[in-house]
């Protein structure tokens, strides 16, 4: 959850400053349980996030649990102004949409890490609630990976996720992310520190999954 002003520490700062190696807890990479299967091919693409999209995105955190997973530093309800402040300097915010409808179906940001502009952080990944469980999460992730690795020349991509957010973790693993570490954060300046998984994919892993998906579904046209 990124603070809205530049004089405060950003989520990228927290990612770089609180990372903890846990090779002792994850001695080997977590294998995928099954071959990566392509989600239903949906005619969707990334579009630039515009300020009016914030009104839709702010409504997608329908419950306190939704908001906790999405933006744990933000108490409910999620204000439009907070969504407008998520994108960091030098980063980019996107919505997922169909070719003929501007209604956003998903949202996320790609932000370069402060010390390494070939390493990107994925933030605030969310899909419109009434369109979940239909492959849109994987479609959004595939589009983001393509944008990062093929258009922004990223070498690796990271994100953090709560360990009890099983649908999100399954989605991220399905497109090639692996769990590499745990890190601990205190949110809203109070309470205990919470454990989150750091997940990562590098360029080699992306292209491996990309070509595997094409092999499984030759009709894929991204």
Secondary structure, 3 states (H helix, E strand, C coil): CCCCCCCCCCHHHHHHHHEEECCCCCCCCCCCCCCCCCCCCCCEEEEECCCCHHHHHCCCCCCHHHHHHHCCCCCCCCCHHHHHCCCCCCCEEEEEEECCEEEEEEEEEEEEECCEEEEEEEEEEEECHHHCCCCHHHHHHHHHHHHHHHHCCCCEEEEEEECCCHHHHHHHHHCCCEEEEEEEECCCCCCCCEEEEEEEEEHHHHHHHHHHHHHHCCCCCC
